Amino acid sequence: MFTYETADQKEVRRFRIAQFNGRPATVRSEGSIVTGLVRSVQEVEESSPPRWTITIIPSPPRETTASPRPALRGRYAR
């Protein structure tokens, strides 16, 4: 699990929408990029300005696959 803390309300809204829709979210933190499903979005109660802690379950990196057929070349005459 990856835990991320932010004070940006727009970012928190994006994470909540991703969590509600079951879509993966991407975070850039300290030079690393983490993509995965949002498990929780919790507000830190004793903070001023408000902060949120987001927990993400990272998904494994995708493997690139070659296209099943070669790309088309040239134009077709009609």
SEVOLUM-183581 format. One record per residue: chain; x, y, z of N, C-alpha, C, O, CB in turn; residue number from 1. Coordinates in nm, 4 decimals, always signed. Glycine has a CB too. Example, Ala and Ser with C-alpha at 12.3 -4.5 7.8 and 13.67 -1.06 7.14 Angstrom:
residues 2
("A"; (+1.3190; -0.5690; +0.7800); (+1.2300; -0.4500; +0.7800); (+1.3200; -0.3300; +0.7800); (+1.4236; -0.3319; +0.8465); (+1.1308; -0.4473; +0.9046); 1)
("A"; (+1.2850; -0.2250; +0.7080); (+1.3670; -0.1060; +0.7140); (+1.2900; +0.0030; +0.7870); (+1.3409; +0.1138; +0.8039); (+1.4084; -0.0598; +0.5725); 2)
//
This chain:
residues 78
("A"; (+0.0834; -0.1177; +0.0000); (+0.0000; +0.0000; +0.0000); (+0.0879; +0.1242; +0.0000); (+0.1981; +0.1247; +0.0548); (-0.0949; -0.0003; +0.1206); 1)
("A"; (+0.0371; +0.2279; -0.0621); (+0.1065; +0.3545; -0.0722); (+0.0211; +0.4601; -0.0040); (-0.0970; +0.4735; -0.0361); (+0.1356; +0.3918; -0.2206); 2)
("A"; (+0.0781; +0.5353; +0.0892); (+0.0059; +0.6401; +0.1601); (+0.0578; +0.7748; +0.1148); (+0.1786; +0.7970; +0.1078); (+0.0200; +0.6245; +0.3131); 3)
("A"; (-0.0338; +0.8638; +0.0844); (-0.0015; +0.9947; +0.0288); (-0.0790; +1.0997; +0.1061); (-0.1978; +1.0814; +0.1328); (-0.0342; +1.0017; -0.1234); 4)
("A"; (-0.0142; +1.2093; +0.1424); (-0.0812; +1.3166; +0.2168); (-0.0810; +1.4446; +0.1338); (+0.0206; +1.4809; +0.0745); (-0.0119; +1.3406; +0.3540); 5)
("A"; (-0.1958; +1.5130; +0.1300); (-0.2083; +1.6353; +0.0510); (-0.3025; +1.7335; +0.1189); (-0.3852; +1.6962; +0.2022); (-0.2581; +1.6034; -0.0905); 6)
("A"; (-0.2877; +1.8612; +0.0808); (-0.3774; +1.9664; +0.1287); (-0.4541; +2.0278; +0.0124); (-0.5296; +2.1231; +0.0317); (-0.2983; +2.0753; +0.2040); 7)
("A"; (-0.4358; +1.9744; -0.1086); (-0.4995; +2.0268; -0.2289); (-0.6401; +1.9677; -0.2435); (-0.6555; +1.8473; -0.2642); (-0.4137; +1.9955; -0.3542); 8)
("A"; (-0.7429; +2.0534; -0.2326); (-0.8814; +2.0054; -0.2371); (-0.9185; +1.9492; -0.3737); (-0.9973; +1.8550; -0.3821); (-0.9767; +2.1179; -0.2007); 9)
("A"; (-0.8625; +2.0060; -0.4816); (-0.8926; +1.9538; -0.6154); (-0.8395; +1.8121; -0.6320); (-0.9045; +1.7265; -0.6920); (-0.8330; +2.0449; -0.7234); 10)
("A"; (-0.7220; +1.7892; -0.5784); (-0.6622; +1.6568; -0.5868); (-0.7422; +1.5557; -0.5049); (-0.7630; +1.4425; -0.5485); (-0.5168; +1.6609; -0.5388); 11)
("A"; (-0.7865; +1.5967; -0.3870); (-0.8674; +1.5093; -0.3018); (-0.9977; +1.4728; -0.3733); (-1.0414; +1.3578; -0.3684); (-0.8975; +1.5777; -0.1655); 12)
("A"; (-1.0584; +1.5692; -0.4385); (-1.1822; +1.5439; -0.5121); (-1.1583; +1.4422; -0.6240); (-1.2410; +1.3539; -0.6468); (-1.2383; +1.6754; -0.5703); 13)
("A"; (-1.0447; +1.4551; -0.6937); (-1.0104; +1.3613; -0.8012); (-0.9944; +1.2197; -0.7455); (-1.0390; +1.1234; -0.8078); (-0.8805; +1.4057; -0.8729); 14)
("A"; (-0.9309; +1.2064; -0.6284); (-0.9142; +1.0749; -0.5671); (-1.0467; +1.0162; -0.5211); (-1.0692; +0.8959; -0.5347); (-0.8187; +1.0837; -0.4500); 15)
("A"; (-1.1344; +1.0998; -0.4667); (-1.2653; +1.0495; -0.4221); (-1.3493; +1.0010; -0.5404); (-1.4174; +0.8989; -0.5308); (-1.3416; +1.1592; -0.3452); 16)
("A"; (-1.3444; +1.0739; -0.6512); (-1.4185; +1.0326; -0.7711); (-1.3622; +0.9015; -0.8241); (-1.4382; +0.8124; -0.8622); (-1.4122; +1.1422; -0.8807); 17)
("A"; (-1.2291; +0.8886; -0.8269); (-1.1667; +0.7643; -0.8727); (-1.2054; +0.6480; -0.7821); (-1.2301; +0.5375; -0.8305); (-1.0138; +0.7791; -0.8774); 18)
("A"; (-1.2109; +0.6715; -0.6521); (-1.2496; +0.5667; -0.5580); (-1.3953; +0.5262; -0.5793); (-1.4270; +0.4072; -0.5802); (-1.2281; +0.6139; -0.4131); 19)
("A"; (-1.4830; +0.6229; -0.5964); (-1.6249; +0.5951; -0.6148); (-1.6502; +0.5164; -0.7435); (-1.7326; +0.4250; -0.7455); (-1.7042; +0.7255; -0.6166); 20)
("A"; (-1.5788; +0.5524; -0.8513); (-1.5991; +0.4871; -0.9806); (-1.5164; +0.3600; -0.9988); (-1.5335; +0.2892; -1.0981); (-1.5667; +0.5833; -1.0907); 21)
("A"; (-1.4277; +0.3304; -0.9053); (-1.3461; +0.2099; -0.9154); (-1.2388; +0.2192; -1.0226); (-1.1972; +0.1175; -1.0781); (-1.4336; +0.0917; -0.9430); 22)
("A"; (-1.1942; +0.3396; -1.0517); (-1.0917; +0.3608; -1.1535); (-0.9565; +0.3837; -1.0879); (-0.9501; +0.4325; -0.9751); (-1.1282; +0.4799; -1.2438); 23)
("A"; (-0.8490; +0.3492; -1.1566); (-0.7159; +0.3747; -1.0993); (-0.6824; +0.5231; -1.1011); (-0.7272; +0.5972; -1.1885); (-0.6086; +0.2965; -1.1760); 24)
("A"; (-0.6038; +0.5648; -1.0044); (-0.5560; +0.7029; -0.9953); (-0.4035; +0.7008; -0.9972); (-0.3413; +0.6032; -0.9553); (-0.6100; +0.7739; -0.8659); 25)
("A"; (-0.3441; +0.8096; -1.0462); (-0.1992; +0.8199; -1.0549); (-0.1506; +0.9339; -0.9665); (-0.2088; +1.0424; -0.9658); (-0.1543; +0.8413; -1.2010); 26)
("A"; (-0.0426; +0.9080; -0.8914); (+0.0158; +1.0055; -0.8007); (+0.1641; +1.0182; -0.8322); (+0.2328; +0.9182; -0.8530); (-0.0066; +0.9650; -0.6522); 27)
("A"; (+0.2132; +1.1421; -0.8355); (+0.3569; +1.1670; -0.8459); (+0.4032; +1.2179; -0.7106); (+0.3550; +1.3198; -0.6612); (+0.3908; +1.2697; -0.9609); 28)
("A"; (+0.4967; +1.1460; -0.6520); (+0.5460; +1.1845; -0.5206); (+0.6947; +1.1554; -0.5114); (+0.7378; +1.0416; -0.5304); (+0.4693; +1.1109; -0.4093); 29)
("A"; (+0.7727; +1.2581; -0.4823); (+0.9162; +1.2459; -0.4630); (+0.9844; +1.1754; -0.5803); (+1.0723; +1.0915; -0.5602); (+0.9445; +1.1713; -0.3345); 30)
("A"; (+0.9445; +1.2090; -0.7004); (+1.0081; +1.1539; -0.8188); (+0.9561; +1.0175; -0.8627); (+0.9966; +0.9685; -0.9681); (+1.1523; +1.1442; -0.7951); 31)
("A"; (+0.8689; +0.9556; -0.7864); (+0.8133; +0.8262; -0.8268); (+0.6673; +0.8430; -0.8676); (+0.5973; +0.9316; -0.8185); (+0.8260; +0.7224; -0.7121); 32)
("A"; (+0.6237; +0.7575; -0.9571); (+0.4854; +0.7597; -1.0040); (+0.4183; +0.6305; -0.9591); (+0.4692; +0.5213; -0.9842); (+0.4779; +0.7763; -1.1600); 33)
("A"; (+0.3041; +0.6433; -0.8926); (+0.2292; +0.5280; -0.8435); (+0.0895; +0.5334; -0.9032); (+0.0207; +0.6350; -0.8940); (+0.2235; +0.5256; -0.6873); 34)
("A"; (+0.0482; +0.4222; -0.9649); (-0.0862; +0.4100; -1.0205); (-0.1543; +0.2912; -0.9542); (-0.0955; +0.1838; -0.9419); (-0.0825; +0.3933; -1.1762); 35)
("A"; (-0.2787; +0.3110; -0.9115); (-0.3518; +0.2026; -0.8483); (-0.4898; +0.2461; -0.8043); (-0.5331; +0.3585; -0.8300); (-0.2749; +0.1495; -0.7305); 36)
("A"; (-0.5578; +0.1545; -0.7374); (-0.6930; +0.1830; -0.6898); (-0.6878; +0.2551; -0.5553); (-0.6062; +0.2225; -0.4690); (-0.7748; +0.0528; -0.6778); 37)
("A"; (-0.7759; +0.3532; -0.5391); (-0.7824; +0.4301; -0.4147); (-0.8604; +0.3490; -0.3128); (-0.9756; +0.3120; -0.3357); (-0.8485; +0.5703; -0.4373); 38)
("A"; (-0.7963; +0.3220; -0.2000); (-0.8618; +0.2445; -0.0957); (-0.9351; +0.3341; +0.0029); (-1.0475; +0.3039; +0.0430); (-0.7604; +0.1588; -0.0225); 39)
("A"; (-0.8711; +0.4456; +0.0428); (-0.9371; +0.5342; +0.1380); (-0.8890; +0.6771; +0.1213); (-0.7768; +0.7029; +0.0777); (-0.9128; +0.4869; +0.2809); 40)
("A"; (-0.9782; +0.7701; +0.1577); (-0.9475; +0.9133; +0.1628); (-0.9966; +0.9600; +0.2991); (-1.1169; +0.9625; +0.3251); (-1.0157; +0.9952; +0.0428); 41)
("A"; (-0.9019; +0.9974; +0.3867); (-0.9381; +1.0361; +0.5224); (-0.8835; +1.1738; +0.5542); (-0.7699; +1.2067; +0.5201); (-0.8865; +0.9337; +0.6236); 42)
("A"; (-0.9663; +1.2542; +0.6203); (-0.9226; +1.3870; +0.6608); (-0.8480; +1.3774; +0.7935); (-0.8906; +1.3060; +0.8843); (-1.0430; +1.4837; +0.6722); 43)
("A"; (-0.7365; +1.4496; +0.8044); (-0.6614; +1.4578; +0.9295); (-0.7314; +1.5624; +1.0153); (-0.7361; +1.6799; +0.9788); (-0.5088; +1.4944; +0.9050); 44)
("A"; (-0.7858; +1.5201; +1.1289); (-0.8729; +1.6057; +1.2098); (-0.8001; +1.7254; +1.2723); (-0.8532; +1.8364; +1.2715); (-0.9365; +1.5236; +1.3191); 45)
("A"; (-0.6807; +1.7045; +1.3258); (-0.6131; +1.8097; +1.4017); (-0.5231; +1.8970; +1.3151); (-0.4196; +1.9428; +1.3635); (-0.5315; +1.7484; +1.5125); 46)
("A"; (-0.5576; +1.9214; +1.1912); (-0.4686; +2.0003; +1.1065); (-0.5346; +2.1304; +1.0629); (-0.6558; +2.1383; +1.0425); (-0.4263; +1.9196; +0.9841); 47)
("A"; (-0.4511; +2.2302; +1.0497); (-0.4975; +2.3573; +0.9973); (-0.3863; +2.4118; +0.9087); (-0.2782; +2.4396; +0.9606); (-0.5348; +2.4580; +1.1125); 48)
("A"; (-0.4052; +2.4283; +0.7831); (-0.5213; +2.4041; +0.6977); (-0.5517; +2.2547; +0.6852); (-0.4675; +2.1710; +0.7176); (-0.4983; +2.4644; +0.5592); 49)
("A"; (-0.6714; +2.2217; +0.6385); (-0.7113; +2.0811; +0.6301); (-0.6189; +2.0005; +0.5395); (-0.5760; +2.0475; +0.4341); (-0.8542; +2.0704; +0.5798); 50)
("A"; (-0.5889; +1.8771; +0.5832); (-0.5082; +1.7834; +0.5053); (-0.5825; +1.6514; +0.4972); (-0.6681; +1.6212; +0.5804); (-0.3666; +1.7641; +0.5680); 51)
("A"; (-0.5483; +1.5732; +0.3956); (-0.6087; +1.4433; +0.3754); (-0.5005; +1.3386; +0.3543); (-0.3951; +1.3670; +0.2974); (-0.7051; +1.4464; +0.2566); 52)
("A"; (-0.5278; +1.2176; +0.4008); (-0.4392; +1.1043; +0.3793); (-0.5094; +1.0096; +0.2830); (-0.6212; +0.9647; +0.3084); (-0.4027; +1.0326; +0.5143); 53)
("A"; (-0.4422; +0.9797; +0.1720); (-0.4980; +0.8926; +0.0686); (-0.4176; +0.7639; +0.0670); (-0.2945; +0.7671; +0.0643); (-0.4964; +0.9617; -0.0718); 54)
("A"; (-0.4867; +0.6504; +0.0685); (-0.4216; +0.5207; +0.0620); (-0.4521; +0.4591; -0.0737); (-0.5680; +0.4489; -0.1139); (-0.4684; +0.4277; +0.1780); 55)
("A"; (-0.3458; +0.4178; -0.1444); (-0.3600; +0.3606; -0.2784); (-0.2997; +0.2205; -0.2796); (-0.1918; +0.1977; -0.2249); (-0.2918; +0.4510; -0.3855); 56)
("A"; (-0.3703; +0.1276; -0.3424); (-0.3179; -0.0070; -0.3634); (-0.2570; -0.0087; -0.5031); (-0.3300; -0.0047; -0.6022); (-0.4305; -0.1177; -0.3471); 57)
("A"; (-0.1232; -0.0146; -0.5125); (-0.0589; -0.0077; -0.6445); (-0.0954; -0.1275; -0.7321); (-0.1071; -0.2404; -0.6844); (+0.0932; +0.0002; -0.6287); 58)
("A"; (-0.1127; -0.1000; -0.8597); (-0.1365; -0.2080; -0.9553); (-0.0032; -0.2423; -1.0218); (+0.0831; -0.1556; -1.0351); (-0.2447; -0.1673; -1.0623); 59)
("A"; (+0.0143; -0.3674; -1.0633); (+0.1408; -0.4052; -1.1265); (+0.1597; -0.3303; -1.2573); (+0.0612; -0.2980; -1.3237); (+0.1460; -0.5567; -1.1509); 60)
("A"; (+0.2842; -0.3017; -1.2966); (+0.3077; -0.2295; -1.4217); (+0.2608; -0.3098; -1.5423); (+0.2699; -0.4325; -1.5452); (+0.4557; -0.1958; -1.4363); 61)
("A"; (+0.2106; -0.2375; -1.6412); (+0.1624; -0.3031; -1.7626); (+0.2787; -0.3450; -1.8506); (+0.3807; -0.2767; -1.8588); (+0.0683; -0.2107; -1.8402); 62)
("A"; (+0.2612; -0.4576; -1.9155); (+0.3608; -0.5024; -2.0115); (+0.3196; -0.4525; -2.1489); (+0.2028; -0.4619; -2.1866); (+0.3760; -0.6576; -2.0100); 63)
("A"; (+0.4144; -0.4000; -2.2225); (+0.3827; -0.3543; -2.3570); (+0.3834; -0.4744; -2.4511); (+0.4732; -0.5584; -2.4464); (+0.4837; -0.2455; -2.4045); 64)
("A"; (+0.2831; -0.4807; -2.5350); (+0.2736; -0.5907; -2.6304); (+0.2845; -0.5347; -2.7718); (+0.2434; -0.4220; -2.7997); (+0.1406; -0.6697; -2.6119); 65)
("A"; (+0.3400; -0.6152; -2.8587); (+0.3503; -0.5746; -2.9985); (+0.2122; -0.5828; -3.0621); (+0.1304; -0.6664; -3.0237); (+0.4526; -0.6636; -3.0757); 66)
("A"; (+0.1867; -0.4966; -3.1588); (+0.0566; -0.4994; -3.2250); (+0.0438; -0.6305; -3.3029); (+0.1430; -0.6790; -3.3573); (+0.0390; -0.3761; -3.3195); 67)
("A"; (-0.0755; -0.6882; -3.3094); (-0.0936; -0.8181; -3.3736); (-0.0728; -0.8150; -3.5251); (-0.0464; -0.9191; -3.5853); (-0.2310; -0.8698; -3.3437); 68)
("A"; (-0.0841; -0.6992; -3.5868); (-0.0611; -0.6909; -3.7309); (+0.0166; -0.5632; -3.7620); (+0.0122; -0.4671; -3.6852); (-0.1958; -0.6941; -3.8093); 69)
("A"; (+0.0867; -0.5625; -3.8731); (+0.1658; -0.4440; -3.9052); (+0.0768; -0.3248; -3.9398); (-0.0382; -0.3408; -3.9807); (+0.2605; -0.4737; -4.0213); 70)
("A"; (+0.1323; -0.2059; -3.9225); (+0.0582; -0.0839; -3.9528); (+0.0358; -0.0718; -4.1033); (+0.1136; -0.1232; -4.1836); (+0.1330; +0.0399; -3.8994); 71)
("A"; (-0.0721; -0.0029; -4.1397); (-0.1028; +0.0173; -4.2809); (-0.0064; +0.1193; -4.3413); (+0.0318; +0.2168; -4.2767); (-0.2493; +0.0637; -4.2988); 72)
("A"; (+0.0313; +0.0948; -4.4650); (+0.1199; +0.1877; -4.5338); (+0.0540; +0.2329; -4.6625); (-0.0161; +0.1567; -4.7290); (+0.2573; +0.1233; -4.5623); 73)
("A"; (+0.0783; +0.3589; -4.6962); (+0.0278; +0.4111; -4.8229); (-0.1201; +0.4407; -4.8187); (-0.1838; +0.4337; -4.7136); (+0.0559; +0.3143; -4.9334); 74)
("A"; (-0.1740; +0.4741; -4.9347); (-0.3159; +0.5062; -4.9478); (-0.3846; +0.4004; -5.0327); (-0.3243; +0.3379; -5.1200); (-0.3355; +0.6466; -5.0097); 75)
("A"; (-0.5088; +0.3832; -5.0048); (-0.5891; +0.2904; -5.0825); (-0.6586; +0.3686; -5.1946); (-0.7122; +0.4768; -5.1706); (-0.6931; +0.2163; -4.9918); 76)
("A"; (-0.6579; +0.3141; -5.3168); (-0.7296; +0.3769; -5.4287); (-0.8747; +0.3341; -5.4222); (-0.9055; +0.2189; -5.3915); (-0.6662; +0.3382; -5.5668); 77)
("A"; (-0.9623; +0.4261; -5.4510); (-1.1049; +0.3930; -5.4486); (-1.1630; +0.4005; -5.5856); (-1.2823; +0.3759; -5.6036); (-1.1809; +0.4848; -5.3556); 78)
//
